[in-house]
Amino acid sequence: MCVQDNNVKRTTENPVPIAAPASVFGDKNLGAPGNVEDYEEATPLSEDAMKIYEQLIGVHVAYFHACNVPYMTTSRSLPQQVVQEQNTHRAHDAQVSSYGDNLVEADTSTTVVQQQRVPSAGSSHVQHYGASGLNNTIPSIHQEQMVAPVTNPSLRLMHIKGQVAASCADANGSRFVQQAIEVATPQEIVMVYEEIMPCVRMLAIDVFGNHAVQKILEHGPQSCKRELISRLMGHVLPLSRDMYGCRVIQKALDVGGHDQKIVIAKELKIKLLKCVRDQFASHVIQKCVECLPPKHIQFIFRSFCGRAKALSIHPYGSRVIQKVLAHCDNPEVYHTLTAEIIEFANKLSADPFGNYVVQHLLEHGGQATRSMIVRKFDRRVMSMCYHKFASNVLEKCLVVGSQEDRQLIINEILGDTGSQHFEHLVDMMINPYANFVIQKMVVTAEEQQVGLLLDVARNNADNLKRYPHGRHVIAAMERLLSAKGMDEGRPVLLVNNE
């Protein structure tokens, strides 16, 4: 991209609007109400072109900043500053592994950490991620007055007319805009929309500007909201994968028109699985599932078929699969997903992320689904009790399962009821994980089984009180006896406190 700096008017009063790059889907206006069909017929660019496109917004932000900083006076230093800003602006992309669409080979332990920008030594300019160049065009209003505009009726949005976009990119200015927009007149709201329109994408990826854009989208006429959201069309994918941009896209899904929501969701289709595994874009996918009728996002549901296991053990994919299970209305797809989860229930229960998927299915699935999952744990219950994550799944089974399901688990823990050896129960009561299973058994087991647990605890009370988890079990049993003591006159305390 050739940088034409001789046509740029560098002034701190008027920020330079940067033209948006062409949409990857051609020149169609995807924000228009009637162009959903046109989008479906569009052909996306190649993989290499898409990678280049995803960097364009960062280039525009860097160029915008370089053009507006007051100490940038020579055309020779302008390209160098653009390169420096671009490298800093997108440095965190280098930490993102390109998994492709093969989830099985994905490294689920990878966590993307946003690289923080720090000012160089001796620099008086404090920079932040996003449209930092706008900071240098803050109006002459004292920044300390912007902190609480609602309590100062004399300070209104009209006082920063011509500088709204610059104010949004400043810490105090953004706070001022967010508070002032709530008490603004219709004319002021329209003025705010008009001023932020040319640089809304830069504000969307700004650490302060994104909050201002979100708040602005909550107010004003629907026509202004539609026009602003239309400026995001064609850039939904890179914005969704940005730490701050993903928040603006989610707000657009909350307040946008139905047709615009469909276009936003379909823009993510070309990189759907990569978005599901992305730290930020995964939240946008979840919002699409929440805000759009299932008939418009069947492509999301179908893309998970055959990948439920891999998604369930992914730190971000596990959240998305739970949301899909809650909103999927396609019986065929739902059955396919649940069947795969049930098949690998044992492995998923022991996974730090997969156990939440199994718990979700236990709580929100039907009784038949719960019974099939519980039967997968046959002869594995004792080992699961001592596992950090699998023990949580057993607790959920005891809480939401049927009486038959509970008995399958409890009987395996108690073993032969005719035996007089219950040392393993004492060991469970002092274990960091198994003690929670015992506590759930106290409130869900049958009376005879609870009596057995009480006897074991009474006979080993002195030993149990030496361990913190043992004391927790004693406290749970005392609460149970206290409740029964109020109704049946039974003793309140299991053991005497020393």
QUIHUNOR-V570397 format. One record per backbone hydrogen bond with DSSP energy under -0.5 kcal/mol. CO is the residue of the C=O (numbers start at 0). NH is the residue of the N-H. E is the energy in kcal/mol with one decimal. If there is no record, write none. Layout:
((CO & NH & E) (CO & NH & E))
//
This chain:
((1 & 3 & -0.7) (2 & 4 & -1.0) (3 & 6 & -0.8) (4 & 7 & -1.0) (7 & 9 & -0.9) (8 & 10 & -0.8) (12 & 14 & -0.5) (14 & 16 & -0.7) (22 & 25 & -1.6) (25 & 22 & -0.5) (27 & 29 & -1.2) (28 & 31 & -1.5) (31 & 34 & -1.3) (34 & 38 & -1.7) (35 & 39 & -1.7) (36 & 40 & -1.1) (37 & 41 & -0.8) (38 & 41 & -1.2) (41 & 43 & -0.5) (45 & 49 & -2.1) (46 & 50 & -2.0) (47 & 51 & -1.9) (48 & 52 & -2.4) (49 & 53 & -2.0) (50 & 54 & -0.5) (51 & 54 & -1.2) (52 & 55 & -1.5) (52 & 56 & -0.6) (54 & 58 & -1.9) (55 & 59 & -2.5) (56 & 60 & -2.3) (57 & 61 & -2.4) (58 & 62 & -2.7) (59 & 63 & -2.6) (60 & 64 & -2.4) (61 & 65 & -2.5) (62 & 66 & -1.9) (63 & 67 & -0.9) (64 & 67 & -0.7) (64 & 68 & -1.5) (68 & 71 & -1.4) (70 & 72 & -1.1) (73 & 77 & -0.9) (74 & 78 & -0.8) (75 & 79 & -0.7) (76 & 80 & -2.4) (77 & 81 & -2.3) (78 & 82 & -2.3) (79 & 83 & -2.4) (80 & 84 & -3.0) (81 & 85 & -2.7) (82 & 86 & -2.4) (83 & 87 & -2.0) (84 & 88 & -3.0) (85 & 89 & -1.9) (87 & 90 & -1.0) (89 & 92 & -1.2) (90 & 93 & -1.3) (91 & 94 & -1.2) (92 & 95 & -1.2) (94 & 96 & -0.6) (96 & 98 & -1.3) (98 & 101 & -0.7) (100 & 102 & -1.1) (101 & 104 & -0.8) (102 & 105 & -1.2) (105 & 107 & -1.1) (106 & 109 & -1.5) (107 & 314 & -0.5) (111 & 113 & -0.5) (119 & 122 & -2.0) (123 & 125 & -0.7) (124 & 126 & -0.7) (128 & 206 & -2.1) (129 & 131 & -2.3) (130 & 133 & -1.4) (131 & 134 & -1.6) (132 & 135 & -1.1) (133 & 136 & -1.8) (134 & 137 & -1.1) (141 & 144 & -1.2) (141 & 145 & -0.5) (142 & 145 & -1.0) (143 & 146 & -0.7) (145 & 148 & -0.7) (147 & 150 & -0.8) (148 & 151 & -1.4) (151 & 154 & -1.9) (153 & 155 & -0.7) (155 & 158 & -1.5) (156 & 159 & -1.8) (157 & 160 & -1.3) (159 & 162 & -2.6) (162 & 166 & -2.2) (163 & 167 & -2.2) (164 & 168 & -0.9) (165 & 168 & -0.5) (166 & 169 & -1.7) (169 & 173 & -3.2) (170 & 174 & -1.7) (171 & 175 & -2.3) (172 & 176 & -2.5) (173 & 177 & -2.4) (174 & 178 & -1.9) (175 & 179 & -3.1) (176 & 180 & -2.2) (178 & 181 & -0.7) (179 & 182 & -1.1) (180 & 183 & -0.6) (184 & 188 & -2.3) (185 & 189 & -2.1) (186 & 190 & -2.0) (187 & 191 & -2.3) (188 & 192 & -2.3) (189 & 193 & -2.4) (190 & 194 & -1.8) (191 & 195 & -1.9) (192 & 196 & -1.4) (195 & 198 & -0.7) (196 & 199 & -1.3) (198 & 202 & -2.1) (199 & 203 & -1.9) (200 & 204 & -0.9) (201 & 130 & -0.7) (201 & 204 & -0.5) (202 & 205 & -1.5) (205 & 209 & -2.0) (207 & 210 & -0.6) (207 & 211 & -1.3) (208 & 212 & -2.4) (209 & 213 & -2.1) (210 & 214 & -2.1) (211 & 215 & -2.6) (212 & 216 & -2.2) (213 & 217 & -0.5) (214 & 217 & -1.1) (215 & 218 & -1.8) (220 & 223 & -0.5) (220 & 224 & -1.7) (221 & 225 & -2.6) (222 & 226 & -2.0) (223 & 227 & -2.4) (224 & 228 & -2.7) (225 & 229 & -2.2) (226 & 230 & -1.0) (227 & 230 & -0.8) (228 & 231 & -1.3) (228 & 232 & -0.8) (231 & 234 & -2.0) (233 & 23 & -0.6) (234 & 238 & -1.9) (235 & 239 & -2.5) (236 & 240 & -1.3) (238 & 241 & -1.4) (241 & 245 & -1.9) (243 & 246 & -0.9) (243 & 247 & -1.1) (244 & 248 & -2.1) (245 & 249 & -1.9) (246 & 250 & -2.0) (247 & 251 & -2.4) (248 & 252 & -1.9) (249 & 253 & -1.2) (250 & 254 & -2.2) (251 & 255 & -2.4) (256 & 260 & -2.3) (257 & 261 & -1.7) (258 & 262 & -1.7) (259 & 263 & -2.5) (260 & 264 & -2.3) (261 & 265 & -2.3) (262 & 266 & -1.7) (263 & 267 & -0.8) (264 & 267 & -0.8) (265 & 268 & -0.9) (267 & 270 & -1.1) (268 & 271 & -1.3) (270 & 274 & -2.2) (271 & 275 & -2.2) (272 & 276 & -1.3) (274 & 277 & -1.3) (277 & 281 & -1.5) (279 & 282 & -1.2) (279 & 283 & -0.8) (280 & 284 & -2.1) (281 & 285 & -2.0) (282 & 286 & -2.0) (283 & 287 & -2.2) (284 & 288 & -2.1) (285 & 289 & -1.8) (286 & 290 & -2.7) (287 & 291 & -1.9) (292 & 295 & -2.1) (293 & 296 & -1.3) (296 & 299 & -1.0) (296 & 300 & -1.5) (297 & 301 & -2.9) (298 & 302 & -1.3) (299 & 303 & -0.6) (300 & 303 & -1.2) (301 & 304 & -1.1) (303 & 306 & -2.4) (306 & 310 & -2.7) (307 & 311 & -2.1) (308 & 312 & -1.3) (310 & 313 & -1.4) (313 & 317 & -2.2) (315 & 318 & -0.6) (315 & 319 & -1.4) (316 & 320 & -2.7) (317 & 321 & -1.4) (318 & 322 & -1.8) (319 & 323 & -2.5) (320 & 324 & -2.3) (321 & 325 & -1.4) (322 & 326 & -1.2) (323 & 326 & -0.5) (323 & 327 & -2.4) (328 & 330 & -0.8) (329 & 333 & -3.0) (330 & 334 & -2.5) (331 & 335 & -1.9) (332 & 336 & -2.4) (333 & 337 & -2.7) (334 & 338 & -2.3) (335 & 339 & -1.6) (336 & 340 & -2.0) (337 & 341 & -2.8) (338 & 342 & -2.1) (339 & 343 & -1.5) (341 & 344 & -1.5) (343 & 347 & -2.7) (344 & 348 & -2.3) (345 & 349 & -0.9) (347 & 350 & -1.4) (350 & 354 & -1.8) (352 & 355 & -1.1) (352 & 356 & -0.9) (353 & 357 & -2.0) (354 & 358 & -2.2) (355 & 359 & -2.2) (356 & 360 & -2.2) (357 & 361 & -2.3) (358 & 362 & -2.2) (359 & 363 & -2.6) (360 & 364 & -2.0) (365 & 369 & -2.2) (366 & 370 & -2.5) (367 & 371 & -1.9) (368 & 372 & -1.9) (369 & 373 & -2.6) (370 & 374 & -2.1) (371 & 375 & -0.8) (372 & 375 & -0.8) (372 & 376 & -0.6) (373 & 376 & -1.4) (374 & 377 & -1.1) (376 & 379 & -2.4) (376 & 380 & -0.6) (379 & 383 & -2.0) (380 & 384 & -2.0) (381 & 385 & -0.9) (383 & 386 & -1.5) (386 & 390 & -1.7) (388 & 391 & -0.8) (388 & 392 & -1.1) (389 & 393 & -1.9) (390 & 394 & -2.0) (391 & 395 & -2.0) (392 & 396 & -2.1) (393 & 397 & -2.2) (394 & 398 & -1.6) (395 & 399 & -2.7) (396 & 400 & -1.9) (401 & 405 & -2.6) (402 & 406 & -2.2) (403 & 407 & -1.7) (404 & 408 & -1.4) (405 & 409 & -3.1) (406 & 410 & -2.6) (407 & 411 & -0.9) (408 & 412 & -1.5) (409 & 413 & -2.9) (410 & 414 & -2.1) (415 & 418 & -1.8) (419 & 421 & -0.7) (421 & 424 & -1.0) (421 & 425 & -1.2) (422 & 426 & -2.1) (423 & 427 & -2.0) (424 & 428 & -2.1) (425 & 429 & -1.1) (427 & 430 & -1.0) (430 & 434 & -1.5) (432 & 435 & -1.1) (432 & 436 & -0.8) (433 & 437 & -1.9) (434 & 438 & -2.0) (435 & 439 & -1.8) (436 & 440 & -2.1) (437 & 441 & -1.9) (438 & 442 & -0.8) (439 & 442 & -0.6) (439 & 443 & -1.0) (440 & 444 & -2.6) (445 & 449 & -2.5) (446 & 450 & -2.4) (447 & 451 & -1.5) (448 & 452 & -1.8) (449 & 453 & -2.4) (450 & 454 & -2.2) (451 & 455 & -2.1) (452 & 456 & -2.2) (453 & 457 & -2.6) (454 & 458 & -2.3) (455 & 459 & -0.9) (457 & 460 & -1.1) (459 & 463 & -2.6) (460 & 464 & -2.3) (462 & 465 & -1.1) (463 & 466 & -1.9) (466 & 470 & -2.1) (467 & 471 & -1.5) (468 & 472 & -1.7) (469 & 473 & -2.2) (470 & 474 & -2.4) (471 & 475 & -2.1) (472 & 476 & -2.3) (473 & 477 & -2.4) (474 & 478 & -2.1) (475 & 479 & -1.8) (476 & 480 & -2.5) (477 & 481 & -2.4) (478 & 482 & -2.1) (479 & 483 & -2.1) (480 & 484 & -2.7) (481 & 485 & -1.6) (482 & 486 & -0.8) (483 & 487 & -3.7) (483 & 489 & -0.5) (484 & 488 & -1.5))
//
